[in-house]
Amino acid sequence: METDTDKTIHSEKMKAVSDLQAGGRGVVRLLCGGEEFTRRMVALGFTTGVEVTVVQNYGRGPLLVTVRDTRVALGRGEALKVLVEVS
C-alpha cells in the first residue's frame, strides 16, 4: 500500500538534489535520512522551504550547491537524500 510520503517522494516535481543539473534550482521539501544526517543538513542550512541551486554536478562524485548564499559540497549519497520541489 502506498503512503502519503511515498506519493510525495514520487511526485513529478520532487527530485533529489543529485538529479539536478548545474544551474538547477529547487526548494527543500524533505530530508530522507536518520537523525544524524538530518542534524548535519540543518546545521548546513538545508531546512524545509529554503532554495538550493546546483553549481556543479558532473554526474559522479560530490556536488557543489548554493544554499542560503553559501556554497556547500555534498557527497552523492547526501545529495540523494535531499528532496527538492522543482518549478
C-alpha positions in Angstrom: 0.0 0.0 0.0 1.3 3.4 -0.9 1.6 6.0 1.8 1.3 9.8 1.6 5.1 10.0 2.0 5.5 7.6 -1.0 3.2 9.8 -3.1 5.3 12.9 -2.1 8.6 11.3 -2.9 7.4 10.0 -6.3 5.8 13.3 -7.3 7.0 14.5 -10.7 8.0 17.8 -9.2 10.0 16.2 -6.4 13.6 15.3 -7.2 16.8 14.5 -5.3 19.4 17.3 -5.5 21.7 14.8 -7.2 19.2 14.6 -10.1 19.5 18.4 -10.9 22.0 19.7 -13.5 24.2 22.7 -12.9 22.0 25.8 -12.7 19.0 23.7 -11.5 17.0 25.1 -8.6 14.6 23.6 -6.1 13.0 24.2 -2.7 13.9 21.7 0.0 10.8 19.7 0.9 12.2 16.5 2.6 15.3 15.2 4.2 15.3 11.4 3.9 17.8 10.2 6.4 18.4 9.4 10.0 18.8 11.8 12.9 22.5 12.4 12.5 22.1 13.1 8.7 19.2 15.5 9.4 21.1 17.3 12.1 24.1 17.8 9.8 21.9 19.1 6.9 20.1 21.5 9.1 23.4 22.8 10.5 24.5 23.4 6.9 21.3 25.4 6.2 19.2 22.7 4.4 15.8 23.4 6.1 12.3 22.9 4.6 11.4 25.8 2.4 15.0 27.0 1.6 16.0 27.3 -2.1 19.0 25.2 -3.3 20.9 25.9 -6.5 23.3 23.3 -8.1 26.5 25.0 -9.1 28.4 21.8 -10.2 27.2 18.3 -10.9 29.4 16.0 -13.1 27.1 13.0 -12.6 29.6 11.3 -10.2 31.4 12.4 -7.1 30.5 15.3 -5.0 28.1 18.1 -6.0 28.6 21.8 -5.3 25.4 23.7 -4.3 24.4 27.1 -3.0 22.1 27.3 0.0 21.5 30.5 1.9 24.2 32.3 -0.1 26.8 29.7 1.0 28.5 27.1 -1.3 28.3 23.6 0.2 29.9 20.4 -1.2 27.6 17.4 -0.8 28.6 13.8 -1.3 26.5 12.0 -3.8 24.9 9.9 -1.1 23.9 13.0 0.8 22.5 14.7 -2.3 20.3 11.6 -2.9 18.6 12.2 0.4 17.8 15.8 0.0 14.5 16.1 -1.9 13.5 19.3 -3.5 10.5 20.6 -5.4 11.4 21.9 -8.8 9.4 24.5 -10.6 
